[in-house]
């Protein structure tokens, strides 16, 4: 290990390492995982001139308090986040999201909270010094897969970093985390298991994000969805964003660390272009869904990728 590392003086609520996830392991029960908000993850890496696939530190709600041991380090934080930099001499600087900054030995990064959102990202120029697990740095705490034995970080643990003493060059971007009026969905493979009234109510009424939400799934509160065929099916493969409806009638959206199979009927699946926005909804937030066609979803995904590339090109 190197002598360049972060020490956790406070771990935060849900601090993990994430990259773009792991492919082709569903058959052995290991889901995709990866950053919940892909666009903010990519911007974070771009701000420090990393490869866009490099791992970042993902945090939720209250973030970590990290003390740096090393010579010099360039970092950036993305998301709607309040943080400060505490210098070795105890002077404090208000942190600015979407703008790279420089820290030295003994400096601390105090990530106080996310604001009206869930996830934020800390990128580190040069990257994290650890080993991939199933071809990814992403931590899945449910399956205990990834660095740190697949667990959240605790106080006085360390994240070792690749040695980096490059000259600091500030980069920034003017970026606003916007919201969209509707979360768009494709009809699920078991759409016809539900009454016509429930199919209509699903998109006519609001749902609320419950407190029972984490990287694995998002439980929703609102109108019950009536199943007219069978409340259970033979277990089959799941994908990120699929919306299952258990026997109680309240939908659950499967998120990045979801189980790879499930036996509840599926009314829909959130389109990839809207996934980032969905994951940033805090408990108590209202959701309205809208059905769209596969062709529309494909076009929106292409547009999402074009917009993301244009945003990354604005980092200067």
Phi and psi restraints in degrees (value plus and minus 20) as a CYANA .aco file:
   2 UNK   PHI    -104.2   -64.2
   2 UNK   PSI     152.0   192.0
   3 UNK   PHI    -113.7   -73.7
   3 UNK   PSI      -6.6    33.4
   4 UNK   PHI    -126.3   -86.3
   4 UNK   PSI      97.4   137.4
   5 UNK   PHI    -181.0  -141.0
   5 UNK   PSI     143.9   183.9
   6 UNK   PHI    -120.9   -80.9
   6 UNK   PSI     117.8   157.8
   7 UNK   PHI    -128.6   -88.6
   7 UNK   PSI     112.8   152.8
   8 UNK   PHI    -102.0   -62.0
   8 UNK   PSI      89.5   129.5
   9 UNK   PHI    -106.0   -66.0
   9 UNK   PSI     -43.1    -3.1
  10 UNK   PHI    -168.6  -128.6
  10 UNK   PSI     108.0   148.0
  11 UNK   PHI     -99.1   -59.1
  11 UNK   PSI     -41.5    -1.5
  12 UNK   PHI      62.4   102.4
  12 UNK   PSI     157.1   197.1
  13 UNK   PHI     -98.1   -58.1
  13 UNK   PSI     -64.4   -24.4
  14 UNK   PHI    -168.4  -128.4
  14 UNK   PSI      54.9    94.9
  15 UNK   PHI    -121.6   -81.6
  15 UNK   PSI     102.1   142.1
  16 UNK   PHI    -159.4  -119.4
  16 UNK   PSI     151.0   191.0
  17 UNK   PHI    -117.0   -77.0
  17 UNK   PSI     115.2   155.2
  18 UNK   PHI    -159.5  -119.5
  18 UNK   PSI     127.5   167.5
  19 UNK   PHI    -146.4  -106.4
  19 UNK   PSI    -165.1  -125.1
  20 UNK   PHI    -106.4   -66.4
  20 UNK   PSI     -13.3    26.7
  21 UNK   PHI      78.4   118.4
  21 UNK   PSI     159.1   199.1
  22 UNK   PHI    -141.1  -101.1
  22 UNK   PSI     112.7   152.7
  23 UNK   PHI    -118.1   -78.1
  23 UNK   PSI     134.2   174.2
  24 UNK   PHI      45.4    85.4
  24 UNK   PSI      14.6    54.6
  25 UNK   PHI    -145.6  -105.6
  25 UNK   PSI      -8.2    31.8
  26 UNK   PHI     -80.0   -40.0
  26 UNK   PSI     -53.1   -13.1
  27 UNK   PHI     -87.2   -47.2
  27 UNK   PSI     -36.4     3.6
  28 UNK   PHI    -132.7   -92.7
  28 UNK   PSI      -0.7    39.3
  29 UNK   PHI      62.8   102.8
  29 UNK   PSI      -2.1    37.9
  30 UNK   PHI    -131.2   -91.2
  30 UNK   PSI      96.0   136.0
  31 UNK   PHI     -98.0   -58.0
  31 UNK   PSI    -198.9  -158.9
  32 UNK   PHI     -87.6   -47.6
  32 UNK   PSI     -62.1   -22.1
  33 UNK   PHI      36.1    76.1
  33 UNK   PSI    -164.3  -124.3
  34 UNK   PHI      68.5   108.5
  34 UNK   PSI     154.8   194.8
  35 UNK   PHI     -78.0   -38.0
  35 UNK   PSI     115.2   155.2
  36 UNK   PHI     -89.5   -49.5
  36 UNK   PSI     -60.2   -20.2
  37 UNK   PHI    -131.4   -91.4
  37 UNK   PSI      74.0   114.0
  38 UNK   PHI     -82.2   -42.2
  38 UNK   PSI     -61.5   -21.5
  39 UNK   PHI     -84.2   -44.2
  39 UNK   PSI     -65.3   -25.3
  40 UNK   PHI     -85.6   -45.6
  40 UNK   PSI     -54.3   -14.3
  41 UNK   PHI     -81.3   -41.3
  41 UNK   PSI     -67.2   -27.2
  42 UNK   PHI     -85.6   -45.6
  42 UNK   PSI     -61.1   -21.1
  43 UNK   PHI     -82.2   -42.2
  43 UNK   PSI     -60.6   -20.6
  44 UNK   PHI     -76.9   -36.9
  44 UNK   PSI     -66.6   -26.6
  45 UNK   PHI     -86.8   -46.8
  45 UNK   PSI     -58.0   -18.0
  46 UNK   PHI     -82.9   -42.9
  46 UNK   PSI     -56.1   -16.1
  47 UNK   PHI     -86.4   -46.4
  47 UNK   PSI     -41.3    -1.3
  48 UNK   PHI    -133.7   -93.7
  48 UNK   PSI      -6.0    34.0
  49 UNK   PHI      42.5    82.5
  49 UNK   PSI      10.0    50.0
  50 UNK   PHI    -102.4   -62.4
  50 UNK   PSI     145.1   185.1
  51 UNK   PHI     -80.9   -40.9
  51 UNK   PSI     117.6   157.6
  52 UNK   PHI     -82.5   -42.5
  52 UNK   PSI     -37.6     2.4
  53 UNK   PHI    -109.3   -69.3
  53 UNK   PSI     -26.2    13.8
  54 UNK   PHI     -82.9   -42.9
  54 UNK   PSI     128.7   168.7
  55 UNK   PHI     -90.6   -50.6
  55 UNK   PSI     125.7   165.7
  56 UNK   PHI    -143.8  -103.8
  56 UNK   PSI     147.2   187.2
  57 UNK   PHI    -110.9   -70.9
  57 UNK   PSI      98.2   138.2
  58 UNK   PHI    -118.9   -78.9
  58 UNK   PSI     117.1   157.1
  59 UNK   PHI    -155.2  -115.2
  59 UNK   PSI     139.2   179.2
  60 UNK   PHI    -151.8  -111.8
  60 UNK   PSI     117.3   157.3
  61 UNK   PHI      39.2    79.2
  61 UNK   PSI    -123.0   -83.0
  62 UNK   PHI    -106.1   -66.1
  62 UNK   PSI     107.0   147.0
  63 UNK   PHI    -112.5   -72.5
  63 UNK   PSI    -195.6  -155.6
  64 UNK   PHI    -103.6   -63.6
  64 UNK   PSI     143.1   183.1
  65 UNK   PHI    -128.7   -88.7
  65 UNK   PSI      95.4   135.4
  66 UNK   PHI    -138.9   -98.9
  66 UNK   PSI     112.9   152.9
  67 UNK   PHI    -125.7   -85.7
  67 UNK   PSI     113.5   153.5
  68 UNK   PHI    -115.4   -75.4
  68 UNK   PSI     112.8   152.8
  69 UNK   PHI    -141.1  -101.1
  69 UNK   PSI      96.0   136.0
  70 UNK   PHI     141.8   181.8
  70 UNK   PSI    -181.0  -141.0
  71 UNK   PHI    -117.6   -77.6
  71 UNK   PSI     -77.8   -37.8
  72 UNK   PHI    -175.1  -135.1
  72 UNK   PSI     119.1   159.1
  73 UNK   PHI    -165.7  -125.7
  73 UNK   PSI     117.1   157.1
  74 UNK   PHI    -125.1   -85.1
  74 UNK   PSI     109.4   149.4
  75 UNK   PHI    -154.5  -114.5
  75 UNK   PSI     149.0   189.0
  76 UNK   PHI    -173.2  -133.2
  76 UNK   PSI     131.5   171.5
  77 UNK   PHI    -145.5  -105.5
  77 UNK   PSI     112.3   152.3
  78 UNK   PHI    -142.3  -102.3
  78 UNK   PSI     139.8   179.8
  79 UNK   PHI      91.6   131.6
  79 UNK   PSI    -199.6  -159.6
  80 UNK   PHI    -113.2   -73.2
  80 UNK   PSI      68.2   108.2
  81 UNK   PHI    -150.0  -110.0
  81 UNK   PSI     118.5   158.5
  82 UNK   PHI    -120.6   -80.6
  82 UNK   PSI     103.4   143.4
  83 UNK   PHI    -170.5  -130.5
  83 UNK   PSI     144.9   184.9
  84 UNK   PHI    -160.0  -120.0
  84 UNK   PSI     137.9   177.9
  85 UNK   PHI    -129.0   -89.0
  85 UNK   PSI     102.4   142.4
  86 UNK   PHI    -125.8   -85.8
  86 UNK   PSI      92.2   132.2
  87 UNK   PHI     -94.8   -54.8
  87 UNK   PSI     144.5   184.5
  88 UNK   PHI     -77.0   -37.0
  88 UNK   PSI     -51.1   -11.1
  89 UNK   PHI    -104.2   -64.2
  89 UNK   PSI     -10.1    29.9
  90 UNK   PHI      56.1    96.1
  90 UNK   PSI     -15.8    24.2
  91 UNK   PHI     -91.5   -51.5
  91 UNK   PSI     129.3   169.3
  92 UNK   PHI    -138.8   -98.8
  92 UNK   PSI     123.9   163.9
  93 UNK   PHI    -147.0  -107.0
  93 UNK   PSI     114.8   154.8
  94 UNK   PHI     -90.0   -50.0
  94 UNK   PSI     107.8   147.8
  95 UNK   PHI     -96.6   -56.6
  95 UNK   PSI     128.1   168.1
  96 UNK   PHI    -140.6  -100.6
  96 UNK   PSI     100.2   140.2
  97 UNK   PHI     -89.0   -49.0
  97 UNK   PSI     134.0   174.0
  98 UNK   PHI      42.8    82.8
  98 UNK   PSI      13.8    53.8
  99 UNK   PHI    -171.0  -131.0
  99 UNK   PSI     103.3   143.3
 100 UNK   PHI     -89.2   -49.2
 100 UNK   PSI     133.5   173.5
 101 UNK   PHI    -164.6  -124.6
 101 UNK   PSI     143.5   183.5
 102 UNK   PHI    -135.7   -95.7
 102 UNK   PSI     115.7   155.7
 103 UNK   PHI    -149.2  -109.2
 103 UNK   PSI     137.6   177.6
 104 UNK   PHI    -147.8  -107.8
 104 UNK   PSI     155.5   195.5
 105 UNK   PHI     -73.8   -33.8
 105 UNK   PSI     111.1   151.1
 106 UNK   PHI      70.5   110.5
 106 UNK   PSI     -31.5     8.5
 107 UNK   PHI     -94.4   -54.4
 107 UNK   PSI     135.2   175.2
 108 UNK   PHI    -145.5  -105.5
 108 UNK   PSI     126.5   166.5
 109 UNK   PHI    -131.1   -91.1
 109 UNK   PSI      97.4   137.4
 110 UNK   PHI    -128.6   -88.6
 110 UNK   PSI      79.6   119.6
 111 UNK   PHI    -108.3   -68.3
 111 UNK   PSI      80.9   120.9
 112 UNK   PHI     -95.5   -55.5
 112 UNK   PSI     -69.1   -29.1
 113 UNK   PHI    -191.6  -151.6
 113 UNK   PSI     139.1   179.1
 114 UNK   PHI    -107.9   -67.9
 114 UNK   PSI     135.0   175.0
 115 UNK   PHI    -138.3   -98.3
 115 UNK   PSI      94.0   134.0
 116 UNK   PHI      34.0    74.0
 116 UNK   PSI      11.7    51.7
 117 UNK   PHI    -176.3  -136.3
 117 UNK   PSI     158.8   198.8
 118 UNK   PHI    -130.9   -90.9
 118 UNK   PSI     -71.7   -31.7
 119 UNK   PHI    -131.4   -91.4
 119 UNK   PSI     125.0   165.0
 120 UNK   PHI    -156.9  -116.9
 120 UNK   PSI     148.0   188.0
 121 UNK   PHI    -155.4  -115.4
 121 UNK   PSI     115.5   155.5
 122 UNK   PHI    -132.5   -92.5
 122 UNK   PSI      94.5   134.5
 123 UNK   PHI    -119.4   -79.4
 123 UNK   PSI     129.6   169.6
 124 UNK   PHI    -149.3  -109.3
 124 UNK   PSI      99.0   139.0
 125 UNK   PHI     -80.2   -40.2
 125 UNK   PSI     108.9   148.9
 126 UNK   PHI      77.8   117.8
 126 UNK   PSI     -48.4    -8.4
 127 UNK   PHI      76.1   116.1
 127 UNK   PSI    -197.0  -157.0
 128 UNK   PHI    -118.5   -78.5
 128 UNK   PSI     119.4   159.4
 129 UNK   PHI    -115.7   -75.7
 129 UNK   PSI      66.4   106.4
 130 UNK   PHI    -171.4  -131.4
 130 UNK   PSI     157.0   197.0
 131 UNK   PHI    -122.6   -82.6
 131 UNK   PSI     124.2   164.2
 132 UNK   PHI     -92.1   -52.1
 132 UNK   PSI     130.7   170.7
 133 UNK   PHI    -146.3  -106.3
 133 UNK   PSI      98.4   138.4
 134 UNK   PHI      33.1    73.1
 134 UNK   PSI      27.6    67.6
 135 UNK   PHI      44.3    84.3
 135 UNK   PSI       8.5    48.5
 136 UNK   PHI    -177.2  -137.2
 136 UNK   PSI     132.5   172.5
 137 UNK   PHI    -109.3   -69.3
 137 UNK   PSI     -24.8    15.2
 138 UNK   PHI     -84.6   -44.6
 138 UNK   PSI     114.7   154.7
 139 UNK   PHI    -113.8   -73.8
 139 UNK   PSI     106.5   146.5
 140 UNK   PHI    -134.6   -94.6
 140 UNK   PSI      84.3   124.3
 141 UNK   PHI     -92.3   -52.3
 141 UNK   PSI     -42.6    -2.6
 142 UNK   PHI     -91.1   -51.1
 142 UNK   PSI     -62.8   -22.8
 143 UNK   PHI    -111.9   -71.9
 143 UNK   PSI     -27.6    12.4
 144 UNK   PHI      33.8    73.8
 144 UNK   PSI      33.9    73.9
 145 UNK   PHI    -138.4   -98.4
 145 UNK   PSI     118.0   158.0
 146 UNK   PHI      94.3   134.3
 146 UNK   PSI    -197.9  -157.9
 147 UNK   PHI     -77.1   -37.1
 147 UNK   PSI     144.1   184.1
 148 UNK   PHI      37.1    77.1
 148 UNK   PSI      13.7    53.7
 149 UNK   PHI      37.4    77.4
 149 UNK   PSI       9.3    49.3
 150 UNK   PHI      50.8    90.8
 150 UNK   PSI       4.3    44.3
 151 UNK   PHI    -136.8   -96.8
 151 UNK   PSI     140.8   180.8
 152 UNK   PHI     -84.2   -44.2
 152 UNK   PSI     138.9   178.9
 153 UNK   PHI    -103.3   -63.3
 153 UNK   PSI     129.1   169.1
 154 UNK   PHI    -139.3   -99.3
 154 UNK   PSI     151.3   191.3
 155 UNK   PHI     -80.3   -40.3
 155 UNK   PSI     119.1   159.1
 156 UNK   PHI      49.8    89.8
 156 UNK   PSI      -9.7    30.3
 157 UNK   PHI    -102.0   -62.0
 157 UNK   PSI     145.9   185.9
 158 UNK   PHI    -145.1  -105.1
 158 UNK   PSI     125.6   165.6
 159 UNK   PHI    -132.4   -92.4
 159 UNK   PSI      94.6   134.6
 160 UNK   PHI    -102.1   -62.1
 160 UNK   PSI     121.7   161.7
 161 UNK   PHI    -139.8   -99.8
 161 UNK   PSI     134.4   174.4
 162 UNK   PHI     -89.6   -49.6
 162 UNK   PSI     118.2   158.2
 163 UNK   PHI     -75.0   -35.0
 163 UNK   PSI     110.7   150.7
 164 UNK   PHI    -171.1  -131.1
 164 UNK   PSI      93.3   133.3
 165 UNK   PHI    -151.2  -111.2
 165 UNK   PSI      15.1    55.1
 166 UNK   PHI     -87.6   -47.6
 166 UNK   PSI     136.5   176.5
 167 UNK   PHI     -83.9   -43.9
 167 UNK   PSI     116.2   156.2
 168 UNK   PHI     -98.4   -58.4
 168 UNK   PSI     108.3   148.3
 169 UNK   PHI    -150.1  -110.1
 169 UNK   PSI      92.8   132.8
 170 UNK   PHI     -86.6   -46.6
 170 UNK   PSI     115.0   155.0
 171 UNK   PHI    -149.3  -109.3
 171 UNK   PSI     127.4   167.4
 172 UNK   PHI    -175.3  -135.3
 172 UNK   PSI     148.5   188.5
 173 UNK   PHI    -171.1  -131.1
 173 UNK   PSI     123.0   163.0
 174 UNK   PHI    -107.7   -67.7
 174 UNK   PSI      85.4   125.4
 175 UNK   PHI    -154.7  -114.7
 175 UNK   PSI     115.6   155.6
 176 UNK   PHI    -137.6   -97.6
 176 UNK   PSI     110.5   150.5
 177 UNK   PHI     -99.6   -59.6
 177 UNK   PSI      80.1   120.1
 178 UNK   PHI    -109.3   -69.3
 178 UNK   PSI     144.7   184.7
 179 UNK   PHI    -134.6   -94.6
 179 UNK   PSI     139.8   179.8
 180 UNK   PHI    -137.6   -97.6
 180 UNK   PSI     133.9   173.9
 181 UNK   PHI     -90.1   -50.1
 181 UNK   PSI     -58.0   -18.0
 182 UNK   PHI    -145.6  -105.6
 182 UNK   PSI     126.9   166.9
 183 UNK   PHI    -115.6   -75.6
 183 UNK   PSI      98.6   138.6
 184 UNK   PHI    -110.0   -70.0
 184 UNK   PSI     120.8   160.8
 185 UNK   PHI    -154.5  -114.5
 185 UNK   PSI     131.0   171.0
 186 UNK   PHI    -110.9   -70.9
 186 UNK   PSI     130.4   170.4
 187 UNK   PHI     -85.8   -45.8
 187 UNK   PSI     116.7   156.7
 188 UNK   PHI     -97.5   -57.5
 188 UNK   PSI     150.0   190.0
 189 UNK   PHI     -87.9   -47.9
 189 UNK   PSI     -39.3     0.7
 190 UNK   PHI    -134.0   -94.0
 190 UNK   PSI       9.2    49.2
 191 UNK   PHI     -73.6   -33.6
 191 UNK   PSI     -59.5   -19.5
 192 UNK   PHI     -97.5   -57.5
 192 UNK   PSI     -19.7    20.3
 193 UNK   PHI     -93.6   -53.6
 193 UNK   PSI     -33.1     6.9
 194 UNK   PHI    -131.2   -91.2
 194 UNK   PSI     126.7   166.7
 195 UNK   PHI     -79.9   -39.9
 195 UNK   PSI     134.5   174.5
 196 UNK   PHI     -80.2   -40.2
 196 UNK   PSI     -58.1   -18.1
 197 UNK   PHI     -83.2   -43.2
 197 UNK   PSI     -62.2   -22.2
 198 UNK   PHI     -87.4   -47.4
 198 UNK   PSI     -58.7   -18.7
 199 UNK   PHI     -77.9   -37.9
 199 UNK   PSI     -62.0   -22.0
 200 UNK   PHI     -93.4   -53.4
 200 UNK   PSI     -61.9   -21.9
 201 UNK   PHI     -83.0   -43.0
 201 UNK   PSI     -50.5   -10.5
 202 UNK   PHI     -78.9   -38.9
 202 UNK   PSI     -52.8   -12.8
 203 UNK   PHI    -125.9   -85.9
 203 UNK   PSI     -32.1     7.9
 204 UNK   PHI    -108.6   -68.6
 204 UNK   PSI     -45.1    -5.1
 205 UNK   PHI    -129.7   -89.7
 205 UNK   PSI     142.5   182.5
 206 UNK   PHI    -107.1   -67.1
 206 UNK   PSI     128.1   168.1
 207 UNK   PHI    -137.1   -97.1
 207 UNK   PSI     138.8   178.8
 208 UNK   PHI    -140.1  -100.1
 208 UNK   PSI     116.9   156.9
 209 UNK   PHI     -90.4   -50.4
 209 UNK   PSI     104.1   144.1
 210 UNK   PHI    -105.8   -65.8
 210 UNK   PSI     151.9   191.9
 211 UNK   PHI     -92.4   -52.4
 211 UNK   PSI     -35.8     4.2
 212 UNK   PHI    -104.5   -64.5
 212 UNK   PSI      46.0    86.0
 213 UNK   PHI    -157.9  -117.9
 213 UNK   PSI     113.0   153.0
 214 UNK   PHI    -171.8  -131.8
 214 UNK   PSI    -183.8  -143.8
 215 UNK   PHI     -87.6   -47.6
 215 UNK   PSI     -36.1     3.9
 216 UNK   PHI    -104.7   -64.7
 216 UNK   PSI     -60.5   -20.5
 217 UNK   PHI    -186.4  -146.4
 217 UNK   PSI     144.8   184.8
 218 UNK   PHI    -146.4  -106.4
 218 UNK   PSI      91.8   131.8
 219 UNK   PHI    -105.4   -65.4
 219 UNK   PSI     117.8   157.8
 220 UNK   PHI    -132.5   -92.5
 220 UNK   PSI     127.5   167.5
 221 UNK   PHI    -133.8   -93.8
 221 UNK   PSI     119.0   159.0
 222 UNK   PHI     138.9   178.9
 222 UNK   PSI    -176.6  -136.6
 223 UNK   PHI     -78.8   -38.8
 223 UNK   PSI     113.4   153.4
 224 UNK   PHI     -87.3   -47.3
 224 UNK   PSI     125.9   165.9
 225 UNK   PHI    -123.0   -83.0
 225 UNK   PSI     101.0   141.0
 226 UNK   PHI    -107.3   -67.3
 226 UNK   PSI     104.2   144.2
 227 UNK   PHI    -112.1   -72.1
 227 UNK   PSI     107.2   147.2
 228 UNK   PHI    -129.8   -89.8
 228 UNK   PSI     -15.3    24.7
 229 UNK   PHI    -137.8   -97.8
 229 UNK   PSI     -87.2   -47.2
 230 UNK   PHI    -183.4  -143.4
 230 UNK   PSI     112.3   152.3
 231 UNK   PHI     -99.5   -59.5
 231 UNK   PSI     -26.7    13.3
 232 UNK   PHI    -152.1  -112.1
 232 UNK   PSI     129.5   169.5
 233 UNK   PHI    -151.6  -111.6
 233 UNK   PSI     149.5   189.5
 234 UNK   PHI     -82.5   -42.5
 234 UNK   PSI     114.9   154.9
 235 UNK   PHI     -75.7   -35.7
 235 UNK   PSI     115.3   155.3
 236 UNK   PHI    -163.8  -123.8
 236 UNK   PSI     150.7   190.7
 237 UNK   PHI     -82.3   -42.3
 237 UNK   PSI     125.3   165.3
 238 UNK   PHI    -135.2   -95.2
 238 UNK   PSI     137.4   177.4
 239 UNK   PHI    -147.5  -107.5
 239 UNK   PSI     140.7   180.7
 240 UNK   PHI     -80.3   -40.3
 240 UNK   PSI     110.6   150.6
 241 UNK   PHI      73.7   113.7
 241 UNK   PSI     -27.8    12.2
 242 UNK   PHI     -88.6   -48.6
 242 UNK   PSI     125.8   165.8
 243 UNK   PHI    -131.5   -91.5
 243 UNK   PSI      86.4   126.4
 244 UNK   PHI    -110.4   -70.4
 244 UNK   PSI     132.6   172.6
 245 UNK   PHI    -146.3  -106.3
 245 UNK   PSI      83.4   123.4
 246 UNK   PHI     -93.1   -53.1
 246 UNK   PSI    -197.8  -157.8
 247 UNK   PHI     -81.9   -41.9
 247 UNK   PSI     -45.8    -5.8
 248 UNK   PHI     -95.9   -55.9
 248 UNK   PSI     -28.0    12.0
 249 UNK   PHI      66.9   106.9
 249 UNK   PSI     -19.2    20.8
 250 UNK   PHI    -121.4   -81.4
 250 UNK   PSI     102.8   142.8
 251 UNK   PHI     -89.7   -49.7
 251 UNK   PSI     131.9   171.9
 252 UNK   PHI    -148.1  -108.1
 252 UNK   PSI     105.2   145.2
 253 UNK   PHI    -112.6   -72.6
 253 UNK   PSI     104.3   144.3
 254 UNK   PHI     -98.9   -58.9
 254 UNK   PSI     107.3   147.3
 255 UNK   PHI    -128.0   -88.0
 255 UNK   PSI    -184.8  -144.8
 256 UNK   PHI     -80.4   -40.4
 256 UNK   PSI     -51.7   -11.7
 257 UNK   PHI    -120.9   -80.9
 257 UNK   PSI       6.9    46.9
 258 UNK   PHI     -83.3   -43.3
 258 UNK   PSI     138.5   178.5
 259 UNK   PHI     -85.6   -45.6
 259 UNK   PSI     133.0   173.0
 260 UNK   PHI    -104.2   -64.2
 260 UNK   PSI     -36.1     3.9
 261 UNK   PHI    -154.2  -114.2
 261 UNK   PSI     138.3   178.3
 262 UNK   PHI    -180.3  -140.3
 262 UNK   PSI     136.8   176.8
 263 UNK   PHI    -136.5   -96.5
 263 UNK   PSI      -0.2    39.8
 264 UNK   PHI    -121.8   -81.8
 264 UNK   PSI     122.1   162.1
 265 UNK   PHI     -80.3   -40.3
 265 UNK   PSI     130.3   170.3
 266 UNK   PHI    -136.3   -96.3
 266 UNK   PSI     101.3   141.3
 267 UNK   PHI    -106.9   -66.9
 267 UNK   PSI     -44.4    -4.4
 268 UNK   PHI    -189.7  -149.7
 268 UNK   PSI    -198.0  -158.0
 269 UNK   PHI    -166.6  -126.6
 269 UNK   PSI     111.0   151.0
 270 UNK   PHI     -87.4   -47.4
 270 UNK   PSI     113.5   153.5
 271 UNK   PHI     -89.5   -49.5
 271 UNK   PSI     132.2   172.2
 272 UNK   PHI     -80.4   -40.4
 272 UNK   PSI     -54.4   -14.4
 273 UNK   PHI     -86.4   -46.4
 273 UNK   PSI     -41.2    -1.2
 274 UNK   PHI    -124.8   -84.8
 274 UNK   PSI     -20.1    19.9
 275 UNK   PHI     -84.4   -44.4
 275 UNK   PSI     -63.4   -23.4
 276 UNK   PHI     -75.4   -35.4
 276 UNK   PSI     -66.6   -26.6
 277 UNK   PHI     -83.9   -43.9
 277 UNK   PSI     -59.7   -19.7
 278 UNK   PHI     -81.4   -41.4
 278 UNK   PSI     -67.3   -27.3
 279 UNK   PHI     -86.3   -46.3
 279 UNK   PSI     -41.1    -1.1
 280 UNK   PHI    -108.1   -68.1
 280 UNK   PSI     -18.8    21.2
 281 UNK   PHI     -97.3   -57.3
 281 UNK   PSI     104.1   144.1
 282 UNK   PHI    -101.9   -61.9
 282 UNK   PSI     138.9   178.9
 283 UNK   PHI     -73.3   -33.3
 283 UNK   PSI     114.7   154.7
 284 UNK   PHI      77.5   117.5
 284 UNK   PSI     -36.0     4.0
 285 UNK   PHI     -88.6   -48.6
 285 UNK   PSI     128.5   168.5
 286 UNK   PHI    -114.7   -74.7
 286 UNK   PSI     122.6   162.6
 287 UNK   PHI    -145.8  -105.8
 287 UNK   PSI     117.2   157.2
 288 UNK   PHI    -142.4  -102.4
 288 UNK   PSI     112.0   152.0
 289 UNK   PHI    -119.8   -79.8
 289 UNK   PSI     138.2   178.2
 290 UNK   PHI    -164.7  -124.7
 290 UNK   PSI     110.3   150.3
 291 UNK   PHI     -95.5   -55.5
 291 UNK   PSI     118.3   158.3
 292 UNK   PHI    -156.0  -116.0
 292 UNK   PSI     149.6   189.6
 293 UNK   PHI    -106.3   -66.3
 293 UNK   PSI     144.3   184.3
 294 UNK   PHI     -80.5   -40.5
 294 UNK   PSI     -60.8   -20.8
 295 UNK   PHI     -82.3   -42.3
 295 UNK   PSI     -63.1   -23.1
 296 UNK   PHI     -81.8   -41.8
 296 UNK   PSI     -61.7   -21.7
 297 UNK   PHI     -82.7   -42.7
 297 UNK   PSI     -61.4   -21.4
 298 UNK   PHI     -82.9   -42.9
 298 UNK   PSI     -62.8   -22.8
 299 UNK   PHI     -86.3   -46.3
 299 UNK   PSI     -59.2   -19.2
 300 UNK   PHI     -87.4   -47.4
 300 UNK   PSI     -54.6   -14.6
 301 UNK   PHI     -87.6   -47.6
 301 UNK   PSI     -60.6   -20.6
 302 UNK   PHI     -81.7   -41.7
 302 UNK   PSI     -62.6   -22.6
 303 UNK   PHI     -84.2   -44.2
 303 UNK   PSI     -61.3   -21.3
 304 UNK   PHI     -77.6   -37.6
 304 UNK   PSI     -65.0   -25.0
 305 UNK   PHI     -86.2   -46.2
 305 UNK   PSI     -59.3   -19.3
 306 UNK   PHI     -85.4   -45.4
 306 UNK   PSI     -64.9   -24.9
 307 UNK   PHI     -82.3   -42.3
 307 UNK   PSI     -61.5   -21.5
 308 UNK   PHI     -82.7   -42.7
 308 UNK   PSI     -64.5   -24.5
 309 UNK   PHI     -81.8   -41.8
 309 UNK   PSI     -61.3   -21.3
 310 UNK   PHI     -84.0   -44.0
 310 UNK   PSI     -59.9   -19.9
 311 UNK   PHI     -83.3   -43.3
 311 UNK   PSI     -66.0   -26.0
 312 UNK   PHI     -82.2   -42.2
 312 UNK   PSI     -53.4   -13.4
 313 UNK   PHI     -92.2   -52.2
 313 UNK   PSI     -34.1     5.9
 314 UNK   PHI    -105.6   -65.6
 314 UNK   PSI     -28.2    11.8
 315 UNK   PHI     -90.5   -50.5
 315 UNK   PSI     100.0   140.0
